[in-house]
C-alpha cells in the first residue's frame, strides 16, 4: 500500500520535486504547488520534530502499543510535515506515529506535505493540540491563550479557528483567573471544569481556597458548589474549626512520648475515642518499641 501511494503521489520522484522547490516555507513561496498535497514515504532521519509542539509528555506504554499496531498494519494515517530547505522536513502533526515508527526501527514513514511558515506551524500545532479529547480544561485554556497572545487572534477569530462557540472559548479562558492551586486541582482531576467555573466570580483568593478545601473534604457536586458560592455574602467562608483536644489526651501526651522515646501523635473525638501513632526509625527501633509494649 505504501509503495503504491508513493508512486501515485510522486510521479517523477521525490528528488525531482525537492530540486525544483528547495526552499519552500510558506504558501506564498514560488513552486509551492509542486510539493504541497503529495503523500510520500520520507526517511525518518530527514524529519525534524515540531519546535512549537505544545505537548511535552508522551506516554511510553501507549507509544509501545501504537508501535505494535504499526508493526502489524503499517502507518494507516500519514503524518503531516512541512518542507524545509534542502532535503529536510518538519513535523506539523503526527509526532506519536513518528516516534512509534522510530521505536520499531522503521526507516521511512508516509507523510503528507503541506506548506506553512513559522506562525502557521505554531497555529496548527496549537489547534491540533486543542482538538485532542484527553486534554484537561487548563491545557485547553492555555492553548487558547497562546493562540490569542502569539497569533494575535481575537476571541471571535479563535472560536472560528477551533470550531467552538465564542462563549465556550470565553469560559475556558476565564479558568486562568483562578488561583494556581485550583488550576492544578483541575489538571489533576480533583475538581471538574464545572467546579472551576462556579468559583470564577469569587475574587478573594482565600475564599477560593476555602471553597476548594470544602469541595474536597465534603465531596461537593458542581450544583452544591454553585449554591455555596451564592451564599457567600460576608466576603469570607468560615474556615474549618480545629477540633478541641480532650484534657486527658493533652495532659498525658508528653508522658507517653517520653516513655516511647519519640513524639507520638494522638487524635481523639469528643466522645473519647481516638488513635495513638508511634513512629519508628529502623528495625532495631521497632523491636525496642515492641518490647516496651510487652
C-alpha positions in Angstrom: 0.0 0.0 0.0 2.8 2.4 0.9 4.6 1.8 -2.3 1.5 2.4 -4.4 0.9 5.7 -2.5 4.4 6.8 -3.0 4.3 6.1 -6.8 1.0 7.9 -7.2 2.0 10.9 -5.1 5.4 11.5 -6.5 5.1 10.9 -10.2 8.7 11.9 -11.2 10.1 11.1 -7.8 10.8 12.9 -4.5 14.3 14.1 -5.6 12.9 15.8 -8.6 10.3 17.7 -6.5 12.9 18.7 -4.0 15.3 20.0 -6.5 12.6 22.2 -8.1 11.5 23.7 -4.8 14.4 23.7 -2.4 13.3 26.5 0.0 9.6 26.4 0.5 8.4 27.6 3.9 5.0 29.2 3.2 2.1 29.0 0.9 3.3 32.1 -1.0 6.6 30.6 -2.0 7.4 30.0 -5.6 6.8 26.5 -6.9 4.9 25.5 -3.7 2.3 23.8 -5.8 4.9 21.2 -6.9 5.2 19.8 -3.4 2.1 20.6 -1.4 -0.6 17.9 -1.4 1.7 15.0 -2.0 1.8 11.9 0.2 5.2 10.2 0.1 7.5 7.9 2.1 10.1 10.1 3.8 13.2 8.8 5.6 12.7 9.4 9.4 16.2 10.9 9.6 15.1 13.8 7.3 12.3 14.8 9.6 12.7 17.3 12.5 10.2 17.4 15.3 7.9 20.4 15.7 9.5 23.0 18.0 6.1 24.5 18.5 4.6 21.2 19.8 2.6 22.1 22.9 2.5 18.5 24.0 5.6 17.6 26.0 4.7 14.3 27.6 4.2 11.1 25.5 3.1 8.0 27.4 5.7 5.3 26.9 3.2 2.4 27.2 0.8 4.0 24.8 3.7 4.5 22.3 4.7 0.9 22.6 1.1 -0.2 21.9 1.0 2.1 18.8 4.3 0.8 17.7 3.0 -2.8 17.9 0.0 -1.7 15.7 2.2 -0.1 13.2 4.4 -3.2 13.0 1.4 -5.3 12.2 -0.7 -2.9 10.0 1.7 -0.1 9.0 1.0 3.6 9.5 -2.7 3.9 8.5 -2.9 7.7 8.7 0.1 9.6 7.2 1.9 12.2 9.4 1.9 15.8 8.2 5.1 17.7 7.5 6.2 21.0 6.0 9.1 21.4 3.6 12.3 23.0 4.8 15.4 24.0 2.9 17.3 21.2 1.2 16.1 17.6 1.8 14.7 18.4 5.3 11.2 18.3 6.6 9.5 19.3 9.9 6.6 17.7 11.7 3.3 19.5 11.7 1.3 16.7 13.2 1.6 13.0 14.0 4.5 13.0 16.4 3.2 9.9 18.2 3.2 8.0 14.9 6.6 9.4 14.1 8.1 8.3 17.5 6.4 4.9 17.3 7.8 4.3 13.8 11.3 5.0 15.1 10.7 2.8 18.1 10.3 -0.4 15.9 13.2 0.5 13.6 11.2 1.7 10.6 13.4 3.7 8.2 10.6 5.7 6.5 7.1 6.9 7.3 4.2 8.0 4.9 3.8 11.8 5.1 1.5 14.4 3.6 3.4 17.5 2.6 1.9 20.9 3.2 3.2 24.4 3.3 3.5 26.6 6.4 5.5 29.4 7.8 6.6 29.6 11.5 3.4 31.3 12.6 1.2 28.9 10.7 3.2 26.0 12.2 2.5 27.3 15.7 -1.2 27.8 15.0 -1.6 24.3 13.5 0.2 22.7 16.4 -1.9 24.5 19.0 -5.2 23.9 17.2 -4.3 20.2 16.8 -3.5 20.1 20.5 -6.9 21.6 21.4 -8.8 19.0 19.2 -7.4 16.1 21.3 -10.1 14.6 23.6 -7.8 13.8 26.5 -6.9 17.3 27.4 -7.7 18.7 30.8 -9.6 22.1 30.9 -6.4 24.1 31.9 -4.4 22.7 29.0 -7.2 23.8 26.6 -7.3 27.2 28.2 -3.5 27.7 28.0 -3.6 26.7 24.3 -6.4 29.2 23.7 -4.4 31.9 25.4 -1.3 31.2 23.4 -3.3 31.5 20.2 -4.5 34.9 21.3 -1.1 36.1 22.5 1.2 34.7 19.9 -1.0 34.5 16.8 -2.8 37.8 17.7 -6.3 36.3 17.3 -9.4 37.8 18.8 -11.8 35.6 20.7 -14.2 35.7 17.8 -11.4 34.6 15.3 -10.2 32.0 17.8 -13.7 30.4 18.1 -13.8 30.1 14.3 -10.4 28.5 14.1 -11.1 25.8 16.7 -14.7 25.3 15.8 -16.2 26.3 19.1 -18.7 28.8 20.2 -17.2 32.1 21.5 -18.9 31.6 24.8 -17.1 28.2 25.1 -13.8 29.8 24.4 -14.5 32.6 27.0 -15.4 30.0 29.6 -12.1 28.2 29.2 -10.1 31.4 29.2 -11.7 32.6 32.5 -10.4 29.5 34.2 -6.9 31.0 34.0 -8.1 33.7 36.5 -8.4 31.1 39.3 -5.7 30.6 41.9 -2.9 28.3 40.6 -3.8 25.7 43.3 -7.3 25.4 41.8 -5.9 25.2 38.3 -3.7 22.3 39.5 -6.7 20.7 41.1 -8.4 20.7 37.7 -5.3 19.4 35.9 -5.0 16.5 38.4 -8.8 15.7 38.2 -9.6 16.6 41.8 -12.3 19.1 40.6 -14.1 19.5 37.3 -14.3 22.4 35.0 -17.8 22.9 36.4 -16.4 23.4 39.9 -13.8 25.9 38.5 -16.5 27.9 36.6 -18.6 28.1 39.8 -15.7 29.8 41.6 -14.6 32.2 38.9 -16.6 35.1 40.3 -15.1 34.6 43.8 -12.4 37.3 43.7 -10.8 36.7 47.1 -8.1 34.1 46.8 -8.6 32.9 50.4 -12.2 32.4 49.7 -11.4 30.4 46.6 -9.1 28.1 48.5 -11.6 27.7 51.4 -14.3 26.6 48.9 -11.8 24.3 47.2 -10.9 22.6 50.5 -14.6 22.2 51.3 -15.3 20.6 47.9 -12.6 18.1 48.5 -13.5 17.5 52.1 -17.2 17.2 51.6 -17.2 15.8 48.1 -19.4 18.7 46.9 -21.1 18.4 43.5 -21.0 21.3 41.0 -24.5 22.3 42.0 -23.6 22.3 45.7 -20.5 24.4 44.9 -22.7 26.9 42.9 -25.1 27.1 45.9 -22.1 27.6 48.3 -20.8 30.5 46.2 -24.2 32.1 46.0 -24.4 32.0 49.8 -21.1 33.9 50.1 -22.3 37.3 51.3 -20.0 38.3 54.1 -16.8 38.2 51.9 -15.4 35.0 53.5 -16.3 31.5 54.2 -15.8 30.1 57.7 -12.6 28.1 57.9 -13.0 24.6 59.4 -12.5 24.8 63.1 -9.8 22.7 64.8 -11.2 20.0 66.9 -10.6 20.6 70.6 -8.2 18.0 72.2 -9.7 16.4 75.3 -7.9 17.2 78.5 -7.0 13.6 79.3 -5.1 13.5 76.0 -3.4 16.9 76.3 -2.2 16.2 79.8 -0.7 12.8 79.0 0.9 13.2 75.6 4.3 14.3 76.9 4.4 11.3 79.3 3.6 8.8 76.6 6.1 10.4 74.2 8.8 10.2 76.9 8.0 6.5 77.6 8.4 5.5 73.9 11.3 7.9 73.2 9.5 9.5 70.3 7.0 12.3 69.9 3.7 10.3 69.5 0.7 11.7 67.7 -2.7 11.3 69.4 -6.0 12.2 67.8 -9.3 12.0 69.7 -13.0 12.7 69.2 -15.3 14.4 71.6 -16.8 11.1 72.7 -13.4 9.9 73.9 -12.4 7.6 71.0 -9.0 8.2 69.4 -5.8 6.8 68.0 -2.1 6.8 69.1 0.5 6.9 66.3 4.1 5.8 67.4 6.9 6.5 64.8 10.0 4.3 64.5 13.2 4.9 62.6 14.7 1.4 62.0 14.1 -2.3 62.6 16.0 -2.0 65.9 13.9 0.9 66.9 10.7 -1.1 66.0 11.8 -4.1 68.1 12.6 -1.7 71.0 9.1 -0.3 71.0 7.7 -3.8 70.6 9.5 -4.9 73.8 8.2 -1.8 75.6 4.6 -2.8 74.7 5.2 -6.2 76.1 
